[in-house]
Amino acid sequence: MSSYFPRANPESQGANDMRRAGCGPLSLALMDARNRTLQLLAYFETALNGGLQIPQREDCELPQWIAGHVAWLAEYWIGRNPQRAAGPACPRDAIRLASIEPQADRWFDPVLAPHGARWTLDLPGFENLRGYLLETLESTLEMLEKIDGGAANDNALYFFRVALFHEARRHEQLATLAQTLGVSVALQLPQGMNPRDPVLVPAGPWRLGEPPGGFVFDVQKWAHDVRVPEFEIDAQPVNWAQYAEFVDDGGYDREELWLPQGWQWLQREAGSEGRRGPRYVEQIGAAGGAVLRTVFGRQARMAGTQSVMHLSWWEADAYARWAGRRLPTEVEWEMAAELAVRRGFRWGDVREWTAGSLRPWPGFAADRWTVDTDFEAAPHFGIAKVQRGASFATSELLRDARQRNFALPHRDDAFVGFRTCSI
């Protein structure tokens, strides 16, 4: 599959470097991200031309809308925004210039085109989408080139960084959608890992959150100190062999292992599909612990040492109770990821559920660019559960131990697993 721009490797600089990146690295990273968007979009174009139908439901999205929204968001906040130099202080309803695509707002503004309405839109075809993606990137790069080196402060570069990190997040969404719809993509599942003993992390203070400076997602604002008691945590996420034991021991039949809401969720799922294991699993347990599951539309046998994935928070919590353990808090997870790597703590194959519900941190203020998007946190406070880490489908830009994601506890479509702590 051809690239549309010269290939770069800005992601090797890491998430922390790119959060503070200047004009040159940002330009390369934006081109690289757009290449990836175009490549992922091509997989869906092939599948849709082959007759793929996309159902209108919570865990689905139109890939054309995702790609168009990526271009729209960058254009809306950069190319069309005379107040872009105001950075985070720029209001969402500030006067905007006209789009290069007259229908862009009607199609891709999430305020005007909420999720449920997108299936009724006359979205552009893939060729026109590619044109919009290319034109908006060229405009973004031209604007970036015009920033004087001395004026390249955090405010001046803010929306260019927003565009980059937003697009990187959408890549994992497109990969997740491909798994949901059975679309074949060139992504390989991570290999299994040899078991390691749990690690003991001593008590101590920890600084959660990010300090001001550079680009920061709003759910990571702001840095604050937390005192953490000593804890023991699994060195690796729970694997398929371990989870098969839970299934074989009647884990999906024992109400006492489940929180009331989780048990209700399971009964609804069991009523509709007879759920006896994680999503996409065709066979698990009994036959020597074998796990057969669907991966991007094809059946594949999982090694027992591979990380379990596509579980809801309810399943992760029930397993932890069955094992006589618990899910880690997010500060425990982060502390271990930073301090215990040399003692075998491994992460990055799957995102991981943690014990806590999403809460705002001291000084939280919602980013205006997230209004009505999947990344708007405030409506989910106290309801969604926090995920930490990264999956094999996560962009290197987002592979940061301090990255904080969230999802409603019943969601099981993403590449999410978990690990446990001692009680």
C-alpha positions in Angstrom: 0.0 0.0 0.0 1.6 3.3 -1.0 2.2 6.3 1.2 0.9 9.7 0.3 3.7 11.7 2.0 7.4 11.0 2.7 7.7 8.5 5.5 9.1 9.8 8.7 9.7 8.3 12.1 8.7 11.0 14.6 7.0 8.5 16.9 10.4 7.2 17.9 10.8 10.4 19.9 8.1 9.2 22.3 5.0 10.7 23.6 6.6 13.1 26.1 8.9 14.6 23.4 6.1 15.0 20.9 3.9 16.7 23.6 6.4 19.6 23.4 7.5 19.2 19.8 8.3 22.3 17.8 7.5 23.0 14.2 9.9 20.6 12.4 9.0 17.4 14.3 5.3 18.3 14.3 5.3 18.7 10.6 6.9 15.2 10.1 4.6 13.7 12.7 1.5 15.1 11.1 2.5 13.7 7.7 3.1 10.3 9.2 -0.2 10.3 11.1 -2.1 11.2 7.9 -0.4 8.4 6.0 -1.6 6.0 8.7 -5.2 7.4 8.5 -5.2 6.9 4.7 -3.8 3.4 5.0 -6.4 2.3 7.6 -9.2 3.9 5.5 -8.1 1.9 2.5 -8.8 -1.4 4.4 -12.4 -0.3 5.0 -12.8 0.9 1.4 -11.9 -2.6 0.2 -14.3 -4.2 2.7 -17.2 -1.9 1.9 -16.8 -2.4 -1.8 -17.0 -6.1 -1.0 -20.4 -5.7 0.5 -19.6 -5.0 4.2 -22.6 -3.5 6.0 -22.0 -1.4 9.2 -24.8 -1.7 11.7 -26.0 1.4 13.6 -25.1 0.6 17.2 -23.0 1.9 20.1 -19.9 0.0 19.3 -19.8 0.9 15.6 -18.9 4.0 13.7 -18.7 4.8 10.0 -15.0 4.8 9.0 -15.7 7.5 6.5 -17.0 9.7 9.3 -14.0 9.0 11.5 -11.6 9.9 8.7 -13.6 13.0 7.6 -13.8 14.1 11.3 -10.0 13.9 11.6 -9.6 16.3 8.7 -12.5 18.5 9.9 -11.1 18.9 13.4 -7.7 20.0 12.2 -9.2 22.4 9.7 -11.8 23.8 12.2 -9.2 24.6 14.9 -6.3 25.5 12.6 -7.0 26.4 9.0 -10.4 28.0 9.7 -9.6 29.5 13.1 -8.3 33.1 13.1 -7.9 32.8 16.9 -5.8 29.6 16.9 -2.9 31.4 18.5 -5.0 31.7 21.7 -4.4 28.0 22.3 -6.6 26.4 24.9 -8.4 29.7 25.6 -9.9 29.8 22.1 -13.6 29.4 22.4 -15.3 26.6 20.3 -17.9 29.1 19.0 -15.4 31.7 17.8 -16.0 32.9 14.2 -14.6 30.4 11.6 -13.6 30.9 8.0 -15.3 28.8 5.3 -14.1 25.2 4.9 -12.5 24.0 1.7 -15.4 21.5 1.7 -18.8 23.4 1.8 -20.6 20.4 3.5 -17.8 19.7 6.1 -19.6 21.1 9.1 -22.9 19.3 8.3 -21.0 16.0 7.8 -18.2 16.0 10.4 -19.0 18.4 13.2 -20.1 16.1 16.1 -22.4 18.8 17.4 -24.3 19.0 14.1 -23.9 15.3 13.2 -24.3 13.2 16.5 -23.6 9.5 16.4 -27.1 8.4 15.7 -27.6 10.7 12.8 -24.4 9.7 10.8 -26.0 6.8 9.0 -28.5 9.1 7.4 -25.8 11.5 6.0 -24.8 11.7 2.4 -21.1 11.3 3.3 -18.6 11.8 0.5 -17.1 8.8 -1.3 -13.6 7.6 -0.6 -11.9 9.5 -3.4 -13.4 12.8 -2.2 -12.5 11.9 1.4 -8.9 11.3 0.4 -8.9 14.7 -1.3 -10.3 16.4 1.8 -7.7 14.6 4.0 -4.8 15.7 1.7 -6.0 19.3 1.3 -6.5 19.9 4.9 -3.1 18.5 5.8 -1.5 20.7 3.2 -3.2 23.7 4.7 -2.2 22.6 8.3 1.5 22.3 7.2 1.4 25.6 5.5 0.1 27.3 8.6 2.8 25.5 10.7 5.5 26.8 8.4 4.4 30.4 8.9 4.9 30.2 12.6 8.0 32.2 13.5 10.5 30.3 15.6 10.4 32.9 18.3 6.6 32.7 18.4 6.5 28.9 18.6 5.2 28.8 22.1 2.8 26.4 23.6 -0.2 28.5 22.6 0.9 28.9 19.0 1.5 25.2 18.6 -1.4 24.0 20.8 -3.9 23.1 18.0 -1.2 21.5 15.8 -0.4 19.2 18.7 -4.2 18.6 19.3 -4.6 17.6 15.7 -1.7 15.2 15.9 -2.7 13.4 19.2 -6.4 13.4 18.1 -5.5 11.6 14.9 -3.3 9.1 16.7 -6.2 8.2 19.0 -8.5 7.8 16.0 -6.1 5.2 14.5 -6.7 2.8 17.5 -10.4 3.5 17.0 -10.2 2.4 13.4 -8.3 -0.7 14.4 -10.9 -1.5 17.0 -13.7 -0.9 14.4 -11.9 -3.3 12.0 -12.0 -6.0 14.7 -15.7 -5.3 15.4 -16.6 -5.6 11.8 -14.3 -8.4 10.8 -12.2 -6.3 8.5 -8.8 -7.7 7.6 -6.0 -5.3 8.5 -2.2 -5.7 8.7 -1.9 -5.8 12.5 -0.3 -8.7 14.4 -1.4 -9.7 17.8 1.5 -9.6 20.4 3.2 -12.9 21.2 2.8 -14.5 24.6 5.2 -13.9 27.5 6.8 -16.2 30.0 5.1 -16.0 33.4 6.8 -13.9 36.0 6.1 -13.6 39.7 4.1 -10.7 40.9 6.1 -7.6 42.0 6.0 -5.9 45.4 6.0 -2.1 45.2 6.9 -0.3 48.4 4.8 2.5 49.9 5.6 6.0 48.9 4.4 9.3 47.5 3.5 9.5 43.8 2.8 12.4 41.5 -0.2 11.7 39.3 -1.0 13.8 36.3 0.9 16.2 34.1 2.5 19.5 34.9 1.6 22.5 32.6 3.6 22.8 29.4 3.2 21.2 26.1 0.1 19.3 25.1 -1.9 17.6 27.8 -5.2 15.7 27.5 -7.7 17.3 29.9 -8.2 14.1 31.9 -4.5 14.2 32.8 -4.7 17.7 34.3 -3.1 18.5 36.7 -0.1 17.0 38.6 -0.9 16.3 42.2 0.6 14.2 45.0 -0.8 10.9 46.2 0.4 8.7 49.0 0.4 5.0 48.0 0.5 2.1 50.5 2.7 -0.9 49.7 1.1 -3.3 47.2 1.7 -6.5 45.2 0.8 -6.4 41.5 0.9 -9.0 38.7 4.0 -8.6 36.5 1.9 -9.1 33.4 -1.7 -8.9 32.3 -3.9 -12.0 32.9 -3.4 -14.5 30.0 -5.7 -16.8 28.2 -4.6 -19.9 30.2 -5.4 -18.2 33.5 -8.7 -16.9 32.2 -9.7 -20.4 30.9 -9.4 -21.7 34.5 -11.9 -19.1 35.6 -14.3 -20.1 32.8 -13.8 -23.9 33.6 -14.6 -23.2 37.3 -18.0 -21.8 36.4 -17.0 -18.1 36.5 -19.8 -17.2 34.2 -22.4 -19.1 36.3 -21.5 -18.0 39.8 -23.5 -14.9 40.7 -21.5 -14.3 43.9 -18.4 -13.4 41.8 -20.1 -10.5 40.1 -21.2 -7.1 41.2 -25.0 -6.7 40.8 -24.8 -4.5 37.7 -22.2 -6.8 36.2 -24.4 -9.8 36.7 -27.3 -8.0 35.1 -25.1 -7.2 32.2 -24.0 -10.8 31.8 -27.6 -12.1 31.9 -28.5 -9.7 29.1 -25.5 -10.8 27.1 -26.2 -14.5 27.8 -29.8 -14.0 26.8 -28.8 -12.6 23.4 -25.8 -14.7 22.6 -25.2 -17.3 25.3 -22.1 -15.6 26.5 -19.6 -17.9 28.1 -16.3 -16.0 27.6 -14.8 -12.8 26.4 -16.1 -11.2 23.2 -15.0 -12.8 19.9 -14.2 -16.1 21.6 -15.5 -19.2 19.9 -14.0 -21.8 22.2 -12.3 -21.5 25.6 -11.4 -23.9 28.4 -12.3 -27.6 28.8 -10.3 -28.8 25.8 -6.9 -28.4 27.4 -7.5 -24.8 27.9 -7.6 -24.1 24.2 -8.8 -20.7 23.1 -10.2 -20.1 19.6 -11.3 -16.6 18.7 -11.9 -14.3 15.8 -9.2 -11.8 15.0 -9.9 -9.3 12.2 -12.4 -11.6 10.6 -10.4 -14.8 10.8 -10.4 -17.6 13.4 -7.1 -18.0 15.2 -5.9 -20.1 18.1 -4.5 -18.2 21.0 -1.5 -19.2 22.9 -2.1 -19.6 26.6 0.6 -17.1 27.4 -1.0 -14.3 25.3 -2.8 -11.5 27.1 -6.6 -11.9 27.3 -8.4 -9.1 25.6 -11.9 -7.8 24.7 -13.3 -8.0 28.2 -15.7 -5.7 29.9 -14.8 -4.2 33.3 -17.4 -6.5 34.8 -15.6 -9.6 33.6 -12.2 -8.3 34.8 -13.7 -7.6 38.2 -15.4 -11.0 38.5 -12.1 -12.8 37.6 -10.2 -10.8 40.3 -12.8 -11.8 42.9 -12.6 -15.4 41.8 -8.8 -15.3 42.1 -9.0 -13.8 45.6 -7.4 -10.6 44.4 -8.6 -7.2 43.1 -8.0 -4.8 40.2 -5.2 -2.3 40.7 -6.0 1.4 41.3 -4.8 3.6 38.5 -2.0 5.1 40.7 -0.8 1.6 41.6 -0.7 0.7 37.9 1.2 3.8 37.0 3.6 3.5 39.9 4.4 -0.1 39.0 4.8 0.7 35.3 7.3 3.4 36.1 9.2 1.7 38.9 9.0 -2.1 38.4 9.9 -2.6 34.7 13.4 -4.0 35.6 11.7 -6.5 37.9 9.5 -7.9 35.1 6.5 -5.5 35.0 5.4 -5.6 31.3 2.8 -3.5 29.6 1.8 -2.5 26.1 0.1 -5.5 24.6 -3.4 -4.5 25.8 -4.9 -1.5 27.5 -5.8 -2.5 31.1 -8.9 -1.9 33.2 -8.2 -0.4 36.7 -10.4 -0.4 39.8 -11.4 3.2 39.8 -14.2 5.2 38.2 -13.2 8.2 36.1 -12.9 11.3 38.3 -11.6 14.8 37.6 -8.2 15.6 39.1 -7.5 18.9 41.0 -7.6 21.8 38.5 -9.4 19.9 35.8 -10.9 22.0 33.0 -12.5 20.5 30.0 -10.7 21.0 26.6 -13.0 22.9 24.3 -12.0 20.8 21.3 -13.4 17.7 22.9 -17.0 18.9 23.0 -19.4 16.2 21.9 -16.5 13.9 20.8 -15.5 10.5 22.2 -12.9 12.2 24.3 -15.2 14.5 26.3 -14.7 13.3 29.8 -17.1 15.3 32.0 -20.3 13.4 31.1 -18.6 10.2 32.1 -17.3 11.2 35.6 -18.3 8.7 38.2 -19.6 6.2 35.5 -16.8 5.2 33.2 -13.9 3.1 34.4 -10.3 4.2 33.9 -8.0 2.3 31.5 -4.2 2.5 31.6 -1.4 1.4 29.4 -1.5 0.8 25.6 -2.5 -2.0 23.2 -0.6 -3.4 20.3 -2.8 -1.1 18.1 -1.9 2.1 20.0 0.2 4.7 18.3 3.7 5.2 19.7 2.7 8.8 20.4 0.3 7.5 23.0 2.5 4.8 24.6 3.0 6.6 27.8 2.6 5.1 31.3 0.8 8.2 32.4 -1.8 8.1 29.6 -5.3 7.9 31.0 -8.2 6.5 29.0 -11.7 5.6 30.0 -14.7 3.6 28.8 -18.1 2.6 30.2 -17.8 -0.7 32.2 -19.8 -2.8 29.7 -17.6 -1.9 26.7 -15.7 -4.9 25.4 -14.9 -3.9 21.9 -11.4 -2.4 22.4 -8.1 -4.3 22.9 -8.5 -4.2 26.7 -7.3 -6.7 29.3 -6.3 -6.4 32.9 -4.0 -7.5 35.7 -4.7 -8.0 39.5 -3.3 -7.0 42.8 -3.2 -8.7 46.2 -6.0 -7.7 48.6 
